[in-house]
Each structure stands twice: as structure tokens, then as C-alpha cells.
Amino acid sequence: MPRKSRLDAKGALHHVIARGIEQRTIFVDTVDRERFLERLGLLSEETRTPIYAFAIIPNHFHILLRSGLTGLPAFMRRLLTGYAVNFNRRHKRAGHLFQNRYRSIVCEENPYFMELVRYIHLNPLRAGIVNTLEELDLFRWNGHRYLVRRNPFLWFDASSVLQWFGGSKNAYRNFIKEGVEKKHLPDLSGGGLVRSLGGIIQNRNAPVLTDERILGTGDFVQKLVTREGKYLSSKERYDKMISLIEYHCEKAGTTQDVLMGGTKAGNISALRLQLACILANNMGVPYAEIGRQLGITTSAVSKIMRRNENKSR
């Protein structure tokens, strides 16, 4: 399956994960870790990319950041390339250091920010690098230490994180402690709380549109993927169009077959209007293709769009 393009926008919240090739160690000693944090800090300040959480594990790392002036791809390219060149020179090795591409997940902020900070900062404890919360409080290679103790890094935005806890370090630490006591934490590595390859999954209450590059509710995912639709290939746009139609049909309690049947009963006309606007305005789908998928003529799609434009004025 071809890799999907990255999602990014200035100010977008990202959970970034990068692993060593073949699960090999990418942080051998203290010098490696110090140089990585130094490089991360310099780039953060230079590109105005806030860092809210980080965890350095021997064979991978996690960062929670907000996309800055240069965008995430340029930021990560400089971070990974610069570190890899230095690492290879220092350890007298050659070849790739990191496994494939780094993984970046766009995150919906309000429902997930606190959980993401906890998820990332508990990584050393979950990995067995430290054994207790007290040891984690002192662990240098993790943002948690600099939230419960003094923060010497100008680039680590501890104050913004603590605002989510009323500015209280104790409230933050208690939240982390609750996570330690839980046997299982939610998987926050993409696709909402359920990982998937994209498309629609079912939960107990309603269909949820998901995407492996996004951590968020169905509506948040929809906004991002429809915005992205303007830049997709024909095949990608078609697949995304079908997923969106299925999602909205499920949400409205109907099916695409009914939608294409030509009926105007119930809420079908309103659903067609909603889908026509999404597909045309957000994804750039031609009117003729919209008509084929909604069971109406091209001229009917055109009339729908004109009526919608008049309402917007």
C-alpha cells in the first residue's frame, strides 16, 4: 500500500515518533542524548516550534510539538539529518540511522492534549528504563522531570503544559500518577483511540471517520481529510470521496444506495446538499462525478451549489 502524504499546517499539534533502523539503538550514551536535546532546542527556538513533551528511549523518541514557521517536514529533516550525521561520525558508522520515515500524527488538541503528554512522559516507565514515578521525576531524558522540577530549557514550553493543570505542578504529577496506576493507557498513535488503516469503523454509538495520520474525533478527521482532498491523486480522491459519503450516510441513518436512488424522502435532500458542498468546495470533485455518486444530474448539482452560494451571501 502506498504511503499517504503528510498532513501539516502552521499551528497544528503533532505527536512525532522516530525509531532506529531495525530497532537499533540511536542513543548510545549521555553525549548522544545531550546533543539531540541541544539540536532539538536550537531548532525549536529558531523556527518557533513549541515543544510540549518528549521522551528519549534507546531506540526511538517521542515529541509533542506544534508546527512552527518552517512546517513540520523541514523541522524534522534538519533534526534527523543533523543528528544522524553527527551520530555516524562519532560512532564510526555509515548508512541510515532511522527506520523509514518518522511518523507524525496530527492531534485534536482539546480532547487529547493532556493524555498525549501523559502517554509520552510515561514511556520510560512503561519501557522499564525507570522503575518508579520517583525515578521518573529525576530522569533527565524526558520532559516530565522539567514539569515537576526546575525547567532549565528555554525551548521546552512547560508553562503552557501546566496551564492545562491550573498551573499546578502537583496537579500535573497526580495526573501522571493516575496513569501509572492504570493497567492500560489508550493507544494514542493515530486513528483516534482505535488504530485503523483509514476509512470508517463502527463504535457503539455512531460511525467514526478515522485516518492513521490523525488522532481526533470523526468531525476533526473529516475537516482535515476534506481539506487535503484538493491535493490528492485521482485514485486517492475517489477513495476519500467514497469514505466520506459512506460516513455521512451512516451518520444520517441511511445508505449510499438510498442516496443514489433518486428519492427526496426524509432527510435525503438535505444530505445531498451537505455532501455536494463538501465534495465540491473541500475536495474539488467535478460536478458530474458528484452527480453520479449522489444519484442526481450534473445540472442538479450546479443548482445546489448556486443555491448554497446565494445563502452564503
Buried (B, 14 or more C-beta within 10 A) or exposed (E): EEEBEBBBEEEBBBBBBBBBEEEBBBBEEEEBBEBBBEBBBBBBBBBEBBBBBBBBBBBBBBBBBBBBEBBBBBBBEBBBEBBBEBBBEEEEEEEEBBBEEBBBBBBBBEBBBBBBBBBBBBBBBBEEBBEEBEEBBEBEBBBBBBBBEEBEBEBBBBEEBBEBBEEEEEEBBEBBEEBBEEEEEBEBBBBBBEBBEBBBBEEEEEBBBBBBBBBBBBEBBBBBBBEBBEEBEEEBBBBBBBBBBBBBBBBBEBEBEBBBEEEEEEEBEEBBBBBBBBBBBBBEBEBEBBBBBBBBEBEBBBEBBEEBEEEEE
